[in-house]
Amino acid sequence: SLGLALSNIGAVSDVALGGVIGTGTHNTGIQHGILATQVLNDLDIHLKQSEYFRFLWFPHTEKTTVFYGNHTDKPIKTTSNWLLDYAIGYYLLELLLWISTLFPRLVPWITRFFYWLVYSAKVTQVKRSDKAFNIECLFKQHVSDWAIPINKTGAALAQLKEWLDWNTDVRVHFPVEVRFVRADEIPLSPCYKQDSCFINIIMYRPYGKEVPRERYWAKYEEIMRKNGGRPHWAKANSCVHKDFENMYPAFQNFCSIREKLDPLGMFLNNYLEKAFF
């Protein structure tokens, strides 16, 4: 009502303020920090072309979709379409992905079909910031999100694509989302002292059905680690105390501060105990 907004918000904003700060919530825009192929060859140009730049890669294909976003005073203009956004982009997609659990070879065809139908056309929209940054999570899903130094973006994606090309029995869901965040001085921020690229992978659970993802997740984490990655604090990962020590130069200093301020461990949980002990 006051015409005010945060400079950037996460893709999912139904989160408490403490959760936003504590997990290093981010979106995209190399001019912005966390809240507390052709695209890769021209990455610097793309990053300078708009304030909020991100792109999607569609595994098992050579396809990408780029998104440019800037502040504007233009009137709201959206292209929302129930048929495309929900009947096809939600209900039909979930049905097809469920069928693909019985016939995994369909996954690349489903990816190509939805790229052509939903993501291939150029679209210009004007939205309020909370509508622009938030995304529909659709149905149940597993996600993983790591930050790597921005100069490792091309290498990491090429390694992931090469592995998928060689391991044709591994079928993964679209998209791989790629976003960019400015360096900061926060000791446990994934962007600590380095401009970063967040690479987010996803596997849907159509109608709640689990889909094999263990090999994909393991290889993704291996590639992220090899490229100097740090996991998103709000996403599941296999890291333990020793890993975080290697990832964060100020980790031990933070642990000392934490022990001083919370000597009884009142604010610890199972996940944080794994990280700090």
Secondary structure, DSSP 8 states (H G I E B T S, - for coil): --S---S---S---S-HHHHHHTT----BTT------HHHHTHHHHHHH-SEEEEEE-TTSS-EEEEEE----S--B----HIIIIIIIIIIHHHHHHHHHHSGGGHHHHHHHHIIIIISS----B--HHHHH-----S-EEEEEEEEEGGGHHHHHHHHHHHHHH-TT----S-EEEEEE--B--TT-TTBTS-EEEEEEEEE-GGG-----HHHHHHHHHHHHHTT-EE-TTS-----HHHHHHH-TTHHHHHHHHHHH-TT-TT--HHHHHHH-
